[in-house]
Amino acid sequence: MKGNMHLGVEESIRECQYNQICTRNTSPMETPHTTKFKRKWQVFPGRNKFYCNGRIMMAKQTGVFYLTMVLILVTSGLFFAFDCPFLASNLTPAIPAIGGVLFFFVMGMLLRASFTDPGVLPRATPEEAADIERQIDAANGPSGPGYRPPPRTREVVINGQTVKLKYCFTCKMFRPPRASHCSLCDNCVERFDHHCPWVGNCVGRRNYRFFYLFILSLSFLTLFIFAFVITHVILRSNRTGFLSALKDSPASVLEVVVCFFSVWSIVGLSGFHTYLISSNQTTNEDIKGSWSSKRGKGNYNPYSYGNFLTNCCAALCGPLPPSLIDRRGFVQPDTPQPAAQTNGTSAFLSNQVQSHMAATNPLLHSQPVILGGGPALQAKTSLGGPCSTLGPSQPSLPSSIPSLSCGGEFMALRDSEIHCHNHLHHQHFISPEETPSPPEVLPSASHLGHHIHPTQLFDPVSQDSLHEDSVRGLVKLSSV
């Protein structure tokens, strides 16, 4: 008889099984209507141009940069088209090979210096600016009528030398040592050297080595083209005469003119920056005479390593610092976005669970609470572990709520009329009067990590006695 009863119960349990609802929150990328956030370069406060979705950063005025590109491309193209074939056949094929290597190196350094973030410092946020203002007001003391605040400067000591940090009213911060504000780009640039219109960008800490290698290699390329164009004209003049040589290679005249007028400025600029690198100075510091001995006997450059070789290695071979502005990052919204619900059922369940959690205290005093429209539930038994079966008409609880789980055990009921079909029609729970012994002390909510739910009240003595008695039926825990 008992075996038939258990078989019938197992069949009813299989019929009462219900697939659990997935409670995993969908990510913002999975939602059909996602908010498109702007990237930081689209709202960048400085006067800069960005290309390739923020990967390329240049100054706003780029006309002179295009002129530089045209001069290099046209002069080199004419040299490779009109001079190199004659020089390769009459002298050596190494001439066009060396010229090609120099040309590609020059173009690579030019583009790297032009498209790289020079070391722009991010502007202070409103909170940071307000904090700096409070610090300045506290340092200056109370102000009265006619009071003129002192200049906003701070002093730091670097290698025994006192360096003043100036306050930038545009970026709302004290600029770091060697930083300066570029008026053309409207940015504070770390280790600011100068704004170069020929490369279309500021020259700072992150692109100074590329700028120096560009002008140095351009000097070699200009001298190389100028020398071998003259060699070409001289060799042709020895064979056919000077006028015939110019008629046979008219592009050589244009190349000689361009190289002659540009080589002096390019070579002079390369020599000047070689001096700056060897002494570890910037153009801005040299023009202002920041470390000149005229300012005082104890004035010296605190950034110099003592010898020109170490200074050159530090400038050209040192680690390249990362960009500080994160121009391709997304702009965070001012207000937090609400978490997306998986579906309406999960939202309804969470609301119902929160509403029934408030009924925990009455349950501790054996007060009935109505769950989901069913009969009163008394503080009697508890089921632990994940729920394996629920009624078809009742959705399963989220797995993230352990206080509402059951371990596959079922309440033993005195009423023999209760049974489970595809839907639960009747539910009856044991009253406190029928309990053989009082329940044990319940664990505190701090140990459980969750609010105590009615289904967590467990009495092992009464549970054993119920199992030993004649079991008349099993029913599945009614859920919300």
WOBEL-V444220 format. One record per backbone hydrogen bond with DSSP energy under -0.5 kcal/mol. CO is the residue of the C=O (numbers start at 1). NH is the residue of the N-H. E is the energy in kcal/mol with one decimal. If there is no record, write none. Layout:
co & nh & e
CO & NH & E
CO & NH & E
//
This chain:
co & nh & e
1 & 5 & -2.1
2 & 6 & -2.6
3 & 7 & -2.2
4 & 8 & -2.3
5 & 9 & -2.3
6 & 10 & -2.5
7 & 11 & -2.2
8 & 12 & -2.2
9 & 13 & -2.3
10 & 14 & -2.3
11 & 15 & -2.0
12 & 16 & -1.5
13 & 17 & -0.5
14 & 17 & -0.9
27 & 30 & -1.5
27 & 31 & -0.8
32 & 34 & -0.7
35 & 37 & -0.8
38 & 331 & -3.3
39 & 42 & -1.1
39 & 43 & -0.6
40 & 43 & -0.8
41 & 44 & -0.8
46 & 48 & -1.4
47 & 60 & -0.8
49 & 58 & -2.6
51 & 55 & -0.6
51 & 56 & -2.3
52 & 55 & -1.2
56 & 51 & -1.9
58 & 49 & -2.5
60 & 62 & -0.9
62 & 66 & -1.6
63 & 67 & -1.5
64 & 68 & -2.1
65 & 69 & -2.2
66 & 70 & -2.4
67 & 71 & -2.5
68 & 72 & -2.2
69 & 73 & -2.6
70 & 74 & -2.9
71 & 75 & -2.1
72 & 76 & -2.3
73 & 77 & -2.5
74 & 78 & -2.5
75 & 79 & -1.8
76 & 80 & -2.5
77 & 81 & -1.9
78 & 82 & -2.6
78 & 83 & -0.7
79 & 83 & -1.4
79 & 84 & -2.2
83 & 87 & -2.4
84 & 88 & -2.9
85 & 89 & -1.6
86 & 90 & -1.9
87 & 91 & -2.5
87 & 92 & -1.1
92 & 95 & -1.3
93 & 97 & -1.1
94 & 98 & -2.9
95 & 99 & -2.4
96 & 100 & -2.2
97 & 101 & -2.0
98 & 102 & -2.4
99 & 103 & -2.2
100 & 104 & -2.4
101 & 105 & -2.0
102 & 106 & -2.3
103 & 107 & -2.4
104 & 108 & -2.2
105 & 109 & -2.3
106 & 110 & -2.2
107 & 111 & -2.4
108 & 112 & -2.1
109 & 113 & -2.3
110 & 114 & -2.0
111 & 115 & -2.5
112 & 116 & -0.9
115 & 57 & -1.4
118 & 206 & -1.8
119 & 190 & -2.9
125 & 129 & -3.0
126 & 130 & -2.2
127 & 131 & -2.1
128 & 132 & -2.4
129 & 133 & -2.3
130 & 134 & -2.0
131 & 135 & -2.0
132 & 136 & -2.4
133 & 137 & -2.5
134 & 138 & -2.3
135 & 139 & -2.0
136 & 140 & -2.3
137 & 141 & -1.4
144 & 147 & -1.7
147 & 149 & -0.6
151 & 153 & -1.5
152 & 167 & -1.7
154 & 165 & -4.1
156 & 158 & -0.5
156 & 163 & -3.6
157 & 159 & -0.5
158 & 161 & -2.0
161 & 158 & -3.1
163 & 156 & -2.9
164 & 166 & -0.6
165 & 154 & -2.0
166 & 175 & -2.8
167 & 169 & -0.6
168 & 172 & -1.3
168 & 173 & -1.2
171 & 124 & -2.3
173 & 168 & -3.3
173 & 175 & -0.6
176 & 179 & -1.7
178 & 192 & -1.3
180 & 182 & -0.6
180 & 189 & -2.9
181 & 183 & -0.6
182 & 186 & -1.7
182 & 187 & -0.9
185 & 47 & -2.3
187 & 182 & -3.2
187 & 189 & -0.6
188 & 121 & -3.2
189 & 180 & -1.6
189 & 192 & -0.9
190 & 205 & -2.2
193 & 284 & -0.5
194 & 196 & -0.6
194 & 203 & -2.6
195 & 197 & -0.7
196 & 199 & -0.6
196 & 200 & -0.7
196 & 201 & -1.6
200 & 59 & -2.6
201 & 196 & -1.8
202 & 204 & -0.6
203 & 193 & -2.8
203 & 194 & -1.1
204 & 208 & -1.2
207 & 211 & -1.9
208 & 212 & -2.7
209 & 213 & -2.5
210 & 214 & -1.8
211 & 215 & -2.3
212 & 216 & -2.3
213 & 217 & -2.3
214 & 218 & -2.4
215 & 219 & -1.6
216 & 220 & -1.6
217 & 221 & -2.5
218 & 222 & -2.7
219 & 223 & -2.3
220 & 224 & -2.4
221 & 225 & -2.6
222 & 226 & -2.6
223 & 227 & -2.4
224 & 228 & -2.1
225 & 229 & -2.2
226 & 230 & -1.6
227 & 231 & -1.8
228 & 232 & -2.1
229 & 233 & -2.3
230 & 234 & -2.5
231 & 235 & -2.4
232 & 236 & -2.1
233 & 237 & -2.3
234 & 238 & -1.8
235 & 239 & -0.7
236 & 239 & -0.6
236 & 240 & -2.9
236 & 241 & -0.6
237 & 241 & -1.3
241 & 245 & -1.9
242 & 246 & -1.9
243 & 247 & -1.9
244 & 248 & -2.2
245 & 249 & -1.6
247 & 250 & -0.5
249 & 252 & -1.1
250 & 253 & -0.9
250 & 254 & -0.8
251 & 255 & -2.0
252 & 256 & -2.2
253 & 257 & -2.1
254 & 258 & -2.4
255 & 259 & -2.5
256 & 260 & -2.2
257 & 261 & -1.8
258 & 262 & -1.3
259 & 263 & -2.1
260 & 264 & -0.6
262 & 266 & -2.3
263 & 267 & -2.5
264 & 268 & -2.2
265 & 269 & -2.3
266 & 270 & -2.2
267 & 271 & -2.2
268 & 272 & -2.1
269 & 273 & -2.2
270 & 274 & -1.7
271 & 275 & -1.8
272 & 276 & -1.8
273 & 277 & -2.4
274 & 278 & -2.2
275 & 279 & -1.3
276 & 280 & -0.6
276 & 281 & -2.4
277 & 280 & -0.8
282 & 286 & -2.4
283 & 287 & -2.4
284 & 288 & -1.8
285 & 289 & -1.0
285 & 290 & -2.2
289 & 292 & -1.2
292 & 295 & -1.2
293 & 296 & -0.9
296 & 299 & -1.1
300 & 302 & -0.7
301 & 304 & -0.8
307 & 311 & -1.8
308 & 312 & -2.3
309 & 313 & -2.1
310 & 314 & -2.2
311 & 315 & -1.8
312 & 316 & -2.4
313 & 317 & -2.4
314 & 318 & -0.5
319 & 321 & -0.6
326 & 329 & -1.7
327 & 41 & -2.0
329 & 40 & -3.0
343 & 347 & -1.4
344 & 348 & -2.3
345 & 349 & -2.7
346 & 350 & -2.2
347 & 351 & -2.0
348 & 352 & -2.4
349 & 353 & -2.9
350 & 354 & -2.1
351 & 355 & -2.0
352 & 356 & -2.1
353 & 357 & -1.4
354 & 358 & -0.7
356 & 359 & -1.4
357 & 360 & -1.5
359 & 363 & -1.2
360 & 364 & -1.3
361 & 364 & -0.5
361 & 365 & -0.7
362 & 365 & -1.0
362 & 367 & -2.3
363 & 366 & -1.9
369 & 371 & -0.5
369 & 377 & -1.5
370 & 372 & -0.5
371 & 374 & -2.2
375 & 371 & -0.6
376 & 378 & -0.5
377 & 369 & -0.8
378 & 380 & -1.9
381 & 457 & -0.7
391 & 394 & -1.5
398 & 401 & -1.4
400 & 402 & -0.7
401 & 404 & -1.5
402 & 405 & -1.4
411 & 413 & -0.6
411 & 475 & -0.7
413 & 472 & -0.7
414 & 416 & -0.6
415 & 418 & -0.8
419 & 421 & -0.5
422 & 392 & -0.8
423 & 421 & -0.9
423 & 425 & -0.6
431 & 434 & -1.0
432 & 435 & -1.2
444 & 447 & -0.6
444 & 448 & -1.3
445 & 449 & -1.8
445 & 450 & -0.5
453 & 456 & -2.0
454 & 457 & -1.5
455 & 383 & -1.8
456 & 458 & -0.7
459 & 463 & -2.1
460 & 464 & -2.3
461 & 465 & -2.2
462 & 466 & -2.3
463 & 467 & -2.0
464 & 468 & -2.0
465 & 469 & -1.7
469 & 471 & -0.6
470 & 472 & -0.6
473 & 413 & -0.9
475 & 411 & -0.7
//
